[in-house]
Amino acid sequence: MTSLDPSADSVPRPEPRPGGLQRLIYASRQNLPPGAALDEVVSDIIAASIRNNREQSITGLLLVHGGWFVQALEGPGAAVQDRYERIAADPRHAGAKVLEIEPASARAFGDWNMCARSLSDADDALLDALEQRRAFSPDRLDGRGALRLLKAVRDIQGRAGFG
Ligand SMILES: Cc1cc2nc3c(=O)[nH]c(=O)nc-3n(C[C@H](O)[C@H](O)[C@H](O)COP(=O)(O)O)c2cc1C
């Protein structure tokens, strides 16, 4: 039966295809090896990420804040899901929770095969705006909120890497 609701089907949603562009965002808790410095762990992660992601046309952004990682991965659907499964099994973090997995019409983080960003005090306004300052709990964000957070981080990220 045809729906008479004029809003029905008004938002075209592309079919997820294995080769189609997909975006996945997850949040996880940092779980650093004893004695390990966060910036060294992150540097190692980024070096491996750039190498692997470039080969698979994956781009993205890794937010490092308050004991959390929040990462966006975007690229061909099968590659993104395969990469995410490997990442989720990495002992340097735990409890990875997928916040968004959606077909995407364009890359939001296409400048980087991977780039890490931590937030400084000067970035508090950003967290305020996202109501994430008092208790940074990205695992409670929905897909839209998670994408908004990472896009805001993208917009304050200059050419510098982790810092
Ligand atoms: C928070 C976090 C994010 C990561 N992101 C990526 C990534 O985007 N791409 C990647 O290849 N590896 C990433 N890794 C590392 C992988 O878990 C894994 O160590 C790596 O892919 C293995 O690389 P190798 O095949 O060169 O040994 C990440 C690890 C963590 C803890």
PDBQT file of the ligand as one rigid body, heavy atoms in Angstrom, charges set to zero:
ROOT
HETATM    1  C1  LIG A 201      42.531   3.477  19.608  1.00  0.00    +0.000 C 
HETATM    2  C2  LIG A 201      43.213   2.718  18.511  1.00  0.00    +0.000 A 
HETATM    3  C3  LIG A 201      43.021   3.122  17.186  1.00  0.00    +0.000 A 
HETATM    4  C4  LIG A 201      43.632   2.438  16.142  1.00  0.00    +0.000 A 
HETATM    5  N1  LIG A 201      43.416   2.829  14.852  1.00  0.00    +0.000 NA
HETATM    6  C5  LIG A 201      43.959   2.124  13.830  1.00  0.00    +0.000 A 
HETATM    7  C6  LIG A 201      43.705   2.478  12.486  1.00  0.00    +0.000 A 
HETATM    8  O1  LIG A 201      42.969   3.425  12.178  1.00  0.00    +0.000 OA
HETATM    9  N2  LIG A 201      44.294   1.732  11.510  1.00  0.00    +0.000 N 
HETATM   10  C7  LIG A 201      45.128   0.699  11.789  1.00  0.00    +0.000 A 
HETATM   11  O2  LIG A 201      45.630   0.070  10.868  1.00  0.00    +0.000 OA
HETATM   12  N3  LIG A 201      45.394   0.349  13.062  1.00  0.00    +0.000 NA
HETATM   13  C8  LIG A 201      44.834   1.031  14.082  1.00  0.00    +0.000 A 
HETATM   14  N4  LIG A 201      45.112   0.682  15.373  1.00  0.00    +0.000 N 
HETATM   15  C9  LIG A 201      46.112  -0.365  15.595  1.00  0.00    +0.000 C 
HETATM   16  C10 LIG A 201      45.543  -1.739  15.378  1.00  0.00    +0.000 C 
HETATM   17  O3  LIG A 201      44.825  -2.140  16.516  1.00  0.00    +0.000 OA
HETATM   18  C11 LIG A 201      46.680  -2.746  15.116  1.00  0.00    +0.000 C 
HETATM   19  O4  LIG A 201      47.655  -2.658  16.120  1.00  0.00    +0.000 OA
HETATM   20  C12 LIG A 201      47.359  -2.473  13.804  1.00  0.00    +0.000 C 
HETATM   21  O5  LIG A 201      46.424  -2.310  12.790  1.00  0.00    +0.000 OA
HETATM   22  C13 LIG A 201      48.273  -3.642  13.434  1.00  0.00    +0.000 C 
HETATM   23  O6  LIG A 201      49.168  -3.160  12.511  1.00  0.00    +0.000 OA
HETATM   24  P1  LIG A 201      50.185  -4.128  11.766  1.00  0.00    +0.000 P 
HETATM   25  O7  LIG A 201      49.348  -4.953  10.839  1.00  0.00    +0.000 OA
HETATM   26  O8  LIG A 201      51.118  -3.217  11.045  1.00  0.00    +0.000 OA
HETATM   27  O9  LIG A 201      50.860  -4.948  12.839  1.00  0.00    +0.000 OA
HETATM   28  C14 LIG A 201      44.484   1.334  16.436  1.00  0.00    +0.000 A 
HETATM   29  C15 LIG A 201      44.661   0.944  17.760  1.00  0.00    +0.000 A 
HETATM   30  C16 LIG A 201      44.038   1.617  18.785  1.00  0.00    +0.000 A 
HETATM   31  C17 LIG A 201      44.250   1.176  20.200  1.00  0.00    +0.000 C 
ENDROOT
TORSDOF 0
